[in-house]
Structures are given as C-alpha cells and as structure tokens.
C-alpha cells in the first residue's frame, strides 16, 4: 500500500508539473496566409486610390509563421510529437533584454518598413515617379538647413535620385566641405548649403546627418495596406506583386493560387526569411499550387516540400515577374 501511495503521489506531481509548469520554449508552425489581391473585413488588403486600378483574380498570398508562447511541458511535448510544429528556445524569439511588447513593436516597425520598400519597388517597376526624401538628425550638420520631408534632387549640381547616390555623393567628400543641395520648393529648386561633419564610423568621410528614403512622388496616388495582425519584413515581395497586379496592365496570376514570401528592398532585391517550411505548409493547406521562394531559402524549402506545391526560385522582383509569366503560359520557371 505504501508503494502504491508513493507511486500515485509521484504521478500526481508529474501531472501537475506537466500541466502547469511553463517551459522556456515557443512553438513555431504554419500561420495565416493573406491574399494581397483580396480583402480583410471588407477592406482591400492593398488599398490604392488616385489612379485606375485593374480588376484582379486569383491569389497572391503572403504567408506567416505562428508563434505560440507560454507553453506548458505537456503542450510542448504534444506539439513536438505532432511533427507539424517546431520548438525553439524562447530567447531566440523574445530576447531576454526585451519585453514581449518591445518585440511586438519591433515587428510592427519592420513591417512598416517593408510596406515602404514594397511600394517603392513596385512604383519603380511600373516606371512611376519616386522621390528622394530625408529625415534630419536634429544634432547633425544638416539640422536647421533641411527639414524632415525635404526632397533632395542634386548634390553640387549632380542629380541624385536614390539613397545610395546621396550617400555616395556625400561620403566621397571630406568633413568640413560645403555642399549645395538642390531642394524643390513649390515651382523652384532652392539651393541649401550644408557644411559636412565627419561620419561617426569613418572620420575621413563627409557626413550630412540625414536618413534618406525613396518615396512615392505622385501626390494624387495613395497606396496603403490592411493585413491584420502581421509583423516583420517578410511580406514585402508579395505586397509588391499585389500593387503591380492592381496598378499595372497585366494579370499576374492567370487565375491561379500563388503564394510566397521574402523581404524586398527599394531596388527589387529579394531577401531570405525565417520559417520557410512552415510558410510552404501554410500555403499548401490554403490551396496554393506555386510558391515563390527567396533564393537563399531554397535549400531549406526543399527539405520539406508539401505534396502538390511547386517551389519557384526568385532573387529579384524581375525573377518573380518572370516566374509568374512562365506559370501563366505553362512554361518553365527556375525551381528550388
């Protein structure tokens, strides 16, 4: 009887530990997918006004990874045994030096940045106007000469239209050099003179003290996004394609269900992301037959390909457009 009692007591303790004790892990699994050509709660996911918008069909779905926190021991074991979800140390998702809310804010900020880059990449592809706009460091050399939102078109008379061109024009000059910046103001272009400081990380290079970014230059065209509770930068490529499909002159999907992922920069370069196999699984379960995979994720994506899903390799926006054209025509596109 004593042995039975001890065994029952140990069993009760084990059940209590398994049911209530939290483990330092999170679960990663397939998350929601969102059709960038569709709607959420009767609002367009990609919202465009001030320009004709083409009717669309098919799917261009962005994909996500679900993160489950606060797992008990039994929950963690169940998810691990299911083979559908993966466990990861919590600190890899929620660093110890940041609160959950701070991590969430970082994700939102990254998503906002991806929206901006997605918009610029799409406008450049469509040959629509973009402008170079600056945010001014209040303690930098340009403070008091430039204002947040000023648009710079020349440096010492040489045209600049990208952030990299502005950085190159300035960093090639010595600290203390006076530069004349062309800044449009109403119908004229003002000449603003700034004496360069020294770059904090390279004292021999000129420093203007601004953060440049390319932006939509058409005041009548408004582009916004409604994606629900999604953060991080990995939706960039699919948002770009959604804009192009709506604002361009061709149907990108041919009525097919296509999904994908990948960061994108202003110049249309597609970057790799995390959780690719969770995203391909989510896409296939939602009905996708093709998936746009960043080139850097191809090896991992091939390790667990859902049945019925074709993985298309893309390194740039042009690659993605070519792949979609091949899918529509029944041709071959580069695969992972």
C-alpha positions in Angstrom: 0.0 0.0 0.0 2.9 2.4 0.8 4.4 1.7 -2.6 1.1 2.4 -4.3 0.6 5.6 -2.4 4.1 6.8 -3.3 3.5 6.0 -6.9 0.2 7.8 -7.0 1.8 10.8 -5.3 4.6 10.9 -7.9 2.1 10.6 -10.7 0.1 13.5 -9.3 3.2 15.6 -9.1 4.2 14.7 -12.6 0.7 15.6 -14.0 0.8 18.9 -12.1 4.2 19.7 -13.4 3.3 18.8 -17.0 0.0 20.7 -16.9 1.1 23.9 -15.2 4.9 24.4 -15.3 5.9 26.7 -18.2 8.9 25.7 -20.3 11.4 28.2 -21.9 10.4 27.3 -25.4 8.0 28.6 -28.0 6.3 26.7 -30.8 6.6 27.7 -34.4 4.1 26.5 -37.0 2.2 27.4 -40.1 0.5 30.8 -39.7 -2.3 32.6 -41.5 -2.0 33.5 -45.2 -3.4 36.7 -46.7 -4.3 37.2 -50.4 -2.8 40.6 -51.3 -5.5 40.8 -54.1 -8.3 40.2 -51.7 -10.0 41.8 -48.7 -10.0 41.6 -44.9 -13.2 42.6 -43.2 -14.5 44.2 -46.4 -11.3 46.3 -46.8 -8.8 45.8 -49.6 -5.5 44.3 -48.4 -3.7 46.6 -50.9 -5.5 49.9 -51.0 -4.9 52.2 -54.0 -6.6 55.5 -54.8 -5.8 58.3 -57.2 -5.1 56.1 -60.2 -7.0 53.5 -62.2 -7.0 50.0 -60.6 -7.3 46.9 -62.7 -9.7 44.2 -61.7 -7.8 41.2 -60.4 -8.4 37.5 -59.9 -6.5 34.5 -58.4 -4.3 34.7 -55.4 -1.0 36.3 -54.4 -0.8 35.2 -50.8 1.7 36.4 -48.3 2.5 33.8 -45.7 3.3 33.8 -42.0 4.6 31.7 -39.1 2.6 31.3 -36.0 4.3 31.6 -32.6 2.8 30.1 -29.5 4.3 31.3 -26.2 3.6 30.3 -22.6 3.8 26.6 -23.3 3.4 24.0 -20.5 5.5 20.9 -20.5 2.7 18.8 -21.9 1.8 21.3 -24.6 5.4 21.5 -25.7 5.6 17.7 -25.8 2.4 17.4 -27.8 3.5 20.0 -30.4 6.9 18.3 -30.8 5.3 14.9 -31.2 2.8 16.2 -33.8 5.6 16.9 -36.3 3.7 19.9 -37.5 5.2 22.5 -35.2 8.8 23.0 -34.1 10.1 24.0 -30.7 12.6 26.8 -30.4 14.3 28.4 -27.3 12.1 31.3 -26.2 15.1 33.7 -26.1 15.6 33.3 -29.9 12.2 34.9 -30.5 11.9 37.0 -27.3 15.4 38.2 -26.3 15.9 38.5 -22.5 16.7 42.2 -22.8 13.3 43.0 -24.4 9.8 42.7 -23.2 7.1 40.9 -25.3 5.7 44.3 -26.1 9.0 45.7 -27.3 9.5 42.7 -29.6 6.0 43.3 -31.0 6.8 47.0 -31.6 10.0 45.9 -33.4 7.9 43.6 -35.6 5.4 46.3 -36.4 8.2 48.8 -37.3 9.8 46.2 -39.6 6.5 45.6 -41.3 6.1 49.3 -41.8 9.5 49.5 -43.4 8.6 46.5 -45.7 5.5 48.3 -46.8 7.5 51.4 -47.8 10.1 49.3 -49.7 7.3 47.2 -51.3 5.6 50.4 -52.6 8.9 51.9 -54.0 9.9 48.7 -55.6 6.5 48.4 -57.3 6.5 52.0 -58.5 10.0 51.7 -59.9 9.0 48.5 -61.8 5.9 50.3 -63.2 8.1 53.3 -64.2 6.1 55.6 -61.9 7.8 58.6 -60.2 9.6 58.3 -56.9 11.5 61.0 -55.0 14.4 61.1 -52.5 13.1 62.3 -49.1 15.2 62.9 -46.0 14.7 62.6 -42.2 17.0 65.0 -40.4 19.1 64.2 -37.4 18.4 67.2 -35.0 22.0 67.1 -33.9 23.6 66.6 -37.4 25.2 69.0 -39.8 22.0 69.5 -41.8 19.8 70.4 -38.9 18.4 73.9 -39.4 19.1 73.8 -43.1 17.0 70.8 -44.1 13.6 69.7 -42.6 12.0 66.3 -42.3 10.3 65.5 -45.6 12.5 67.7 -47.8 13.3 66.1 -51.1 16.9 66.3 -52.4 17.4 66.3 -56.2 21.0 67.4 -56.6 24.3 67.5 -54.7 26.7 70.2 -56.0 24.7 70.2 -59.2 24.8 66.5 -59.8 21.5 64.7 -59.9 20.7 62.2 -57.2 17.6 60.0 -57.1 18.4 57.1 -54.8 19.5 56.9 -51.2 22.7 55.2 -52.3 23.5 58.0 -54.8 23.1 60.6 -52.0 25.3 58.6 -49.6 28.0 58.2 -52.2 28.0 61.8 -53.2 28.5 62.9 -49.6 30.8 60.2 -48.3 33.2 60.9 -51.1 33.8 64.4 -49.7 35.9 65.4 -46.7 34.5 66.7 -43.4 34.3 70.5 -43.5 33.4 70.6 -47.2 30.5 72.9 -48.0 27.9 71.2 -50.3 25.0 72.7 -52.1 21.8 70.6 -52.1 19.0 71.2 -54.6 15.7 71.0 -52.7 12.4 71.6 -54.7 10.2 74.2 -53.1 6.9 74.9 -54.9 7.8 75.7 -58.5 11.5 76.3 -57.9 14.6 74.4 -56.6 16.2 76.0 -53.6 20.0 75.8 -53.1 20.7 74.8 -49.5 24.3 74.8 -48.3 25.5 72.4 -45.6 29.0 72.1 -44.1 29.7 68.4 -43.8 30.6 66.8 -40.5 32.6 63.6 -40.0 30.9 60.2 -40.2 30.8 58.6 -36.8 32.2 55.3 -38.2 34.7 56.9 -40.7 36.1 60.2 -39.6 37.7 60.9 -43.0 34.3 60.8 -44.8 31.7 63.5 -45.1 28.5 63.3 -43.0 25.3 65.1 -43.8 23.2 63.9 -40.8 20.1 62.7 -42.7 18.4 59.4 -43.3 17.4 59.3 -47.0 14.5 57.2 -48.3 12.8 56.9 -51.7 9.1 57.7 -51.6 6.1 57.9 -53.9 6.4 61.2 -55.8 2.8 61.3 -57.2 0.7 63.4 -54.7 -2.5 62.0 -56.1 -1.6 58.4 -55.8 -2.2 56.8 -52.4 -1.1 53.3 -51.5 -1.9 51.6 -48.2 -2.1 48.2 -46.7 -4.6 46.3 -44.5 -3.1 43.0 -43.4 -4.4 42.5 -39.9 -2.1 41.5 -37.0 1.0 40.7 -39.0 4.5 41.9 -38.3 8.1 41.6 -39.6 9.6 42.3 -43.0 8.9 39.1 -44.9 5.7 40.1 -46.7 7.5 42.7 -48.8 7.7 40.7 -52.1 4.0 39.7 -52.1 2.9 43.2 -51.2 4.9 44.5 -54.2 3.3 41.9 -56.5 -0.1 42.9 -55.2 0.5 46.5 -56.1 1.8 45.7 -59.6 -1.1 43.4 -60.3 -3.6 46.1 -59.4 -1.8 49.2 -60.7 -0.2 47.6 -63.8 -1.6 46.4 -67.1 -1.3 42.6 -66.7 -2.9 39.8 -64.8 -0.1 38.3 -62.8 -1.8 35.1 -61.6 -3.8 33.9 -64.6 -6.4 32.9 -62.0 -4.1 30.6 -60.2 -3.4 30.3 -56.4 0.2 31.5 -55.9 1.8 32.2 -52.5 5.2 33.3 -51.5 7.5 35.2 -49.1 10.6 37.3 -49.0 11.8 40.7 -48.0 12.3 43.3 -50.7 14.3 46.5 -50.9 13.7 49.6 -52.9 15.6 48.2 -55.9 13.6 44.9 -56.0 16.2 42.7 -54.4 14.5 39.8 -52.6 16.0 38.6 -49.3 15.7 35.4 -47.4 13.4 34.9 -44.3 12.9 32.6 -41.4 10.4 29.7 -41.1 10.2 28.8 -44.8 8.9 25.3 -44.3 6.1 26.5 -42.0 5.1 29.0 -44.7 5.1 26.5 -47.5 2.9 24.2 -45.4 0.5 27.0 -44.6 0.4 28.0 -48.3 -0.4 24.5 -49.5 -3.1 24.0 -46.8 -4.7 27.2 -48.0 -4.8 25.9 -51.6 -1.6 27.3 -53.3 -0.1 25.3 -56.1 3.0 27.5 -56.6 5.2 29.2 -54.0 7.8 32.0 -54.6 10.9 31.2 -52.5 13.8 33.6 -51.9 16.9 32.1 -53.5 18.6 32.0 -50.1 15.9 29.8 -48.7 15.7 27.2 -51.4 17.9 24.5 -49.7 15.8 24.6 -46.6 12.5 24.8 -48.5 13.5 21.6 -50.5 13.9 19.7 -47.2 10.2 19.5 -46.6 8.1 20.2 -49.7 4.3 19.7 -49.3 2.8 17.4 -51.9 1.3 19.4 -54.8 3.3 22.6 -54.2 5.9 23.8 -56.8 8.8 25.9 -55.4 9.8 28.7 -57.7 13.2 30.3 -57.0 13.4 34.1 -57.0 16.3 36.5 -56.2 14.8 39.7 -57.5 11.4 41.3 -58.4 12.2 40.7 -62.1 12.8 37.0 -61.3 9.3 36.9 -59.6 7.7 38.6 -62.6 9.4 36.1 -65.0 8.3 33.2 -62.9 4.7 34.3 -62.8 4.8 34.8 -66.6 6.0 31.3 -67.0 3.3 29.9 -64.7 0.6 31.7 -66.7 1.9 30.5 -70.1 2.6 26.9 -68.9 6.3 27.4 -69.4 9.3 26.5 -67.2 10.5 28.8 -64.4 13.6 28.3 -62.2 12.8 26.0 -59.3 14.4 25.4 -56.0 
